[in-house]
Amino acid sequence: MKITKRRPDPFFYEGKKEVGILLIHGFTGSPAELSLLGKFLHQTGYTVYAPLLAGHGKTPEEMKKTNKDDWWNSVLEAYEHLKQKGYDRIIAIGLSMGGILALKLAMEKPLLAVIPMAAPIFVHDRRVALTRWLKYFITYSVKEKKEEHIESQLASYDRVPVICVESLHKLIKEVKVSLNKVGIPTLVIQGMNDETVVPESANYIFNNINSTLKEIKWYHQSTHIITLDNEREKLFEDIRLFLERVSK
């Protein structure tokens, strides 16, 4: 699939199957990072909805006004939107923070399955744990750019509100201690070259959920935004096969 620059807008694609797919983007990101996956899943017959989380897709100043509760409420609203559209069988797929939110959704709402991709339990940047103090001295931190084939596809912020990083850290800790509440079919996905999330996060999730049906997939040539990286077509096919298995 060819990659082209996209907007941060949410998208909804109606499919023929009775399963609705909820795609949840990452921290400071947008549905753009899930656009190729969304189109692929729609082409295979699924209804796909990728909402824009609160505070995202506008400006870092707007995001600064939001926190984990606002992002979570965006996910709940999206879930209810799919229910109102008549989809009682819903599968949540999330990237990065979206993966953490997808796992939280699996703890609190009926889902057919959940797929966390590059979900952060442990992160490379140790400053994340210090944001409760750093927020008093630094308002924004500069976000490093990705490789061109990924960056050209993104619609994300170049600055990160430090107070929002603190809220993300709290969200991760909340989900981490409650992973045993996840008991539905789960596909854990992780790139080995992830520059943001420590890959061991995937093993931690896999080992601490209570799902009888659970799989873990590793991608040895992929970085954090795995949905846009070099192994994306393999990733999409692995997701398709898992969805077929759990939605029969």
N, C-alpha and C positions, 0 to 999 in steps of 0.2 A: 504494500500500500504506500502511496506517495504521501509524504508529510507536507502540509501547507500551514501557514499561520492562521490561527483561529481566534475567535472572540470568546470571552468568558461566559457566554450565555448558557443557561440551562437548556436541556433538550429532552424531548419526549417522542419516542418512536413506537407507534402501535404495531404489534405483531399478531400473528395468527394463533400462537400457542397460549395456553391458559396460565402460563407462569409469567409473573412480572419481575423484572430485574431492577433493583435499586442500586445505582452507581453513586458512590460517595467520594468526592475528591479530597485532596489533601490540604494541609495547613498552608495558608496564603495562596493556594492554587485556585483552580476553577474546573468546571466540567470539560474544558478544552483538553486536559491531560487524559481524559477518558473517552474522547470523541471517537477515536479509531476503534477501540474496544466496543463502544456502544453501537457503532455502525455494523461491526462484525456480528455481534449478537442479534441485532435486528435482522440482518440478512439470513440468519439461521432460524428466524421465526419468533423470537422473543419480543415481548414488549419491554422497552428500556426507558427508564426515567433517571436523569442525572440532574438533581437540583443544584442551585447555587447556594452555598451555606452563608449564613448571616455574616456581614462584614467583609465578604469576599467579592471580587470582581469590580470593585470601585476604586478606593484609595486606601493606603495604609492608615490615614487619619480616620476613615470610617471603620476600619477593622479594629482600631484601638478602642472603640466604644463597645466592642463585643467581647464575649468570653465563652468558655466551654458550654455553659447552659444555653446560650444563644445558638451555638453550632448544633448542639444536641436537639434543640427544638426544631431546627431546620430539617433534621433527619426525621423526627417524628412527624412533622407536617408532610414530608415527602412520602413516608410510609402510609399515612392516612389517605393521601392523594391516590396512591395505587389501589388501596382498599376501596375507595369511593368509585374508582374506575371499574370495579368488579373483579379485581385480582386478589383472591384469597390465598393463593400460593405465591409467596414472595421470597426471592433470594437476594441477599445483600452482598454487594461486592465493593470493597473500599480500598483506596490507595493511601498509604502512609497514615496520617491522622484519620482519614476516611476508613481505614482498616480497623482502627481502634473504635471508631464510632459504630462500625458494622458489628463488631464483637459485642459492644454494649447493647446494640439493638437485639442481638441474638439472646442476650440475657433477659430482656424485658418484654419482647414482643414475639408472637408466633412467626417463625420463619421456616422455610423449607430447607435452607442451607445458608452458609455464610462463607465468604472468601476474603480473608484479609491479605492484602498484598503490601509487602514492605512496611508492615505495621510496627511502630516503634515501642518496644519495651525497654531497650537499651539504645542510647544514641552516642555517636562519636564525640559530639561537642559537650564537654563537661560543664560548660558555662550554663547549660540549660538548668541544672540543679541549683545554680546560684541566682537565678532570675528574681527570686523573692527579695533579694537585696539590690541586684543590679538595676532593677526598674527605677530606683530612686536616683540613679546617676546617669542612666542611658535610656533615652526614649525609644530610639530605633537602632537596630543593627543592620548592617549591609548584608544582603543576601547574595551569595556567590552564584555566578551564572553556570548553567549546565553546558554540556557539549552542544555544538551548533545544531546537530540533527534533532536534539531534544528542545533546546532553547527556542528554536524557530517555531515550535508548535505550541509553546506555553502561553498562557495569558495569566501571569502571576505578578506579585509585587516584587520590587527590587529592594524594598526595605521591610523589616519585620518589627512590629511593635513588641518591645520586650515584655510588656505587661501581658500580652497575649501568649507569649512563650511560657510565662509562668502558669497561665491557665491551662495550656496544653500539657505541661508537666503534671499538673494536678489530675487532669483527665486520664493520662497514661497510668498514673499510680492507682486511681480508682478502678480502672479496668484490670490492671495487673493482679490485684488481690482478689478479684472476683471471677477469674477465668474458669474456675470449676463450675460456674453456673451455665457455661456453654455446653449443651449436650446434643446439638443438632449436627448433621453432616457438615464437615469443615474441610476446606482446601486451603492450606497455608502456603503462601507464595513468597519467595525471597530471592533477590539478586545477590550474588556473592561479592560483587564489586560496589555494593551500596556505600555511598560516601556520607550518608546521613544516619542511617539506621545500622546498628551493629547486627550482622547477620544472625548471631546467636538468639536474637529476639524471636526468630521463627521457631527455633527448637523449644524455647521457653513456652510459647503459645501452644505448640503441638503437645508438649508434655503435660501441660496444666489444664487443658480443657477436658471435659468428660465425655466427649463424643465417641460413640462406638465406631462410626464411620468417619475416619479422618485420614487425610493425606498431606504430605508436605512435598513441595516441588522446588528444586533449586535451579537457578539460571546463572551459569558460570561466567557469562559475558555481559551481564546486565548490571546497571547502576540503580539509583533510587527510583527514578521515574521509569519503571520497568515497562509500562504500557506504551512507551514511545521509543524504547531502546532497541538494540540490534536483534534481540530474541523475541520481539513482540508477536510475531506470527506463530512461533512455537507456543508462547504463552497463551494466545487466543485459542489455539487448538486444544491445549490442555484444559482450559476452562470449559470449552464446549463439551469435551468428553465427560468432564465431571458433572456438568449440568444435565447432560443426557442421563447419566447414571442416577442422579438424585431426583429427577423430575418425572420418572416413569410412572 
